[in-house]
Structures are given as C-alpha cells and as structure tokens.
Amino acid sequence: MSTPAIQVYLFKDSREQFIALLREGGVEFSVQTPPVGAVMNSGFAITVSVPSSVFFGALASVICAFLKNRRSRKVIITTDNAVIQAEGLSQSDLERLLPVTRSMIAIETARDTTVSISGEPVI
C-alpha cells in the first residue's frame, strides 16, 4: 500500500514562504512536474507525503504559521465532501481535518511591501 499524500497547489506569492515553513517543520514534500504541454490550474504544485498520523500535527503547525499575522494569505482545504477555508481554524481543528484532506490551496494574495531599516523588503 502506498503512503497517503496531500496535493498542495501554491498560487501567487505563496510558494517561497509555504515551502520554507514545510522545511522548517520537517515536513517532507516533492515537487510535481506536469507533463509537457499540460495545463495547470496553479503556478506550482507539490505533494506532501503523510507517513503517519503524528505527521498531521506538523502540517497543521505549518498552515497556522503561514496564516498567522497576514490577512493576505489564504488556505483552502478540500476533502471528499467539503471545501473549507482554514483561516480561523485552530491547530487542533486542522489536525482533525487533515486526515480526510485530499488537496489544499495556499494563496498569498498580496506580497508584503514592508521595508526593513536597511531598505531590503521584509518577507
């Protein structure tokens, strides 16, 4: 039997930050490379492997960190019979939801334009 997986589609400016949070949280993923000529509905897609139920805590933590303090970020979770916006859900709510998750969309709708003292953009 193969290891269950969750497809994650990254839109707009979400790619760098979401992947950095996955790496920081020790969550393994692989980049999906579409076949030549295939049309994708997102700019970038990854597959997150789900090795055990303990893993859902780490992924829930990543989602919470991605959404924290940034109203321009959205995470939409799709299960077999529902589509749920993750904003406002607690980490424990997400941990209960993730085992039935089929796919997820992470969106950064507006890049942060905050500038540090050195003049470099803060992301």
QUIPE-V481394 format. One record per residue. N is the residue number from 1. PHI is phi in degrees with one decimal (* if undefined). Layout:
<<N | PHI> <N | PHI>>
This chain:
<<1 | *> <2 | -81.6> <3 | -70.7> <4 | -60.1> <5 | -143.0> <6 | -118.8> <7 | -81.6> <8 | -123.5> <9 | -105.6> <10 | -109.0> <11 | -112.2> <12 | 53.8> <13 | -96.8> <14 | -82.0> <15 | -55.2> <16 | -59.0> <17 | -68.5> <18 | -64.9> <19 | -66.3> <20 | -61.0> <21 | -68.0> <22 | -60.8> <23 | -63.2> <24 | -61.1> <25 | -84.4> <26 | 72.4> <27 | -91.5> <28 | -79.7> <29 | -150.3> <30 | -132.6> <31 | -80.6> <32 | -87.7> <33 | -105.6> <34 | -71.0> <35 | -61.3> <36 | -57.1> <37 | 86.8> <38 | -74.6> <39 | -97.6> <40 | -105.6> <41 | -87.2> <42 | -135.6> <43 | -74.1> <44 | -158.0> <45 | -134.7> <46 | -132.5> <47 | -117.2> <48 | -101.8> <49 | -77.5> <50 | -117.4> <51 | -71.0> <52 | -162.9> <53 | -66.3> <54 | -62.4> <55 | -59.6> <56 | -61.7> <57 | -63.6> <58 | -66.2> <59 | -68.7> <60 | -61.7> <61 | -63.6> <62 | -62.3> <63 | -62.4> <64 | -61.3> <65 | -64.9> <66 | -63.1> <67 | -81.1> <68 | -59.6> <69 | 59.5> <70 | -141.2> <71 | -65.6> <72 | -80.5> <73 | -102.1> <74 | -135.5> <75 | -131.6> <76 | -117.2> <77 | -108.2> <78 | -115.1> <79 | -109.7> <80 | -62.6> <81 | -135.0> <82 | -158.3> <83 | -122.0> <84 | -126.5> <85 | -83.8> <86 | -80.0> <87 | -59.0> <88 | 91.2> <89 | -82.8> <90 | -80.8> <91 | -61.3> <92 | -67.6> <93 | -60.7> <94 | -64.3> <95 | -60.2> <96 | -75.1> <97 | -82.4> <98 | -60.8> <99 | -61.5> <100 | -106.3> <101 | -78.0> <102 | -99.0> <103 | -153.0> <104 | -144.0> <105 | -121.3> <106 | -115.4> <107 | -129.4> <108 | -112.3> <109 | -79.0> <110 | -148.7> <111 | -64.0> <112 | -67.5> <113 | -106.8> <114 | -63.7> <115 | -117.9> <116 | -80.4> <117 | -59.5> <118 | -75.8> <119 | 92.3> <120 | -84.0> <121 | -63.8> <122 | -101.9> <123 | -112.3>>
